[in-house]
Amino acid sequence: MKPENQNFFQKVYVVAKQIPFGRVTSYGAIAKYLGAARSARMVGWAMNASHNMEEIPAHRVVNKAGLLTGKHHFGGTNLMQQLLENEGVKVIDNQIQDLEKLFWDPFLELDHE
């Protein structure tokens, strides 16, 4: 991995660790907060690379429509959905229900640099 990617991934992890229990955010929202609005895909790569890091709640990061697009990175099971449901998040057909109510926007919730 390129050093600049590793640095970006670390910034993503700092934000992801702050997503509250029972809430979700999007790849794009994290990218926007980090000042890299067009880097949602890189945030996805960071989430995929975090699966051996227990402290990173990658299951709380979904696409902008609330779809569990990262679920195939959770061992080919419904683990992502199960983790979310364990936090009280309702998921139907791989989509977060009540996304507007559960959405956590780091741009609004965290201090800006």
N, C-alpha and C positions, 0 to 999 in steps of 0.2 A: 504494500500500500504506500502511496506517495505521502511524504510527511505533511503536505498541506491538507490532504484528505483526512489523515489521522487527526490533525488539529481541528478540522471541521467536525469530525465525528465526536471528539471530546466535547465540543460546544453543544452538539445535539444532545449528548448524554446528560449534560448539566441541566438542560431544559427538561428533558424527558423525566428525569428523576423527580421533578417538581409537579408532575401531573397528579392531581389528587385522586385518591381512591374513589372509584365509582364515576369518574369523569373520563372524557376522551378528548383528544385533539387530532389535528391532521398533520400530514407531512408538510404540506404547504404553510400551515400556520407556524410551525417551528422554523421553517426556512425563512419566512417573512420576518419573524422575530430576530433571527440571526443576521438580518440585512442581506439575505441571499434569496430573494423571493422566487427566483427561477430554479432553485436547487431542491425542490421537493423530492426529486428522484434520489438525490444524494442523501437526503434524510432517510429515505427508504433503505438505502444501502447501509446506512449507519444502524438502523433498527435491525436489519438482517444480521449484521456483524455482531450485534449485542446479545445474541441468544445464549452465550455462555456466561453472561454477566447477570447474576440474579438481581442486582439492585436496579437494573434498567427495566421499567415496565413497558416493554415494547408492545404488549397487547393493547395498550391504551392509545396507540397511534394508528389512525385509520385514514382512508382517503377523504377528500373534501365532501363527498356525498354520504359518508358514514359507512362505506363498504369495508369489510375486512379483507382488503386486498393483500395483506401480508400473511394471511392465515396459512398458506402453503409452506411458509418458512417455520411453522410450528410443528414439525415432524409429521406432516400429512394427516393430522388428526383435527378434531374440533377444539384443540387445546385453547386457541385464542378466544373462541367463543365461550368456552367453559370458564376461563379466567375472568372474562368480562362479566359473565352471568354471576359468578361468585361475588362480584362487587355490586350486584344489583342492576347491571346494565342489561336491558332487554334487547336481544338480537333475533331478528326474523329474516330468513333467507340471506344470511351473511350481511345484514344491514342493521346498524344501530337504530333503535327506535327512540324517539324524543331527542334526536341529535341536537336540536337548538337548545334544549334544556340542559343537556349533559356536556355540551361543548365547552372546553376550557381553552381560552385564547391567551397564549403566553404574552402577546402584545399588550393585552389589557390587564393581565394578572401579575406580570413581573415588571420590575424596574427596567428601564432602557439604559443602555450604556451611553 
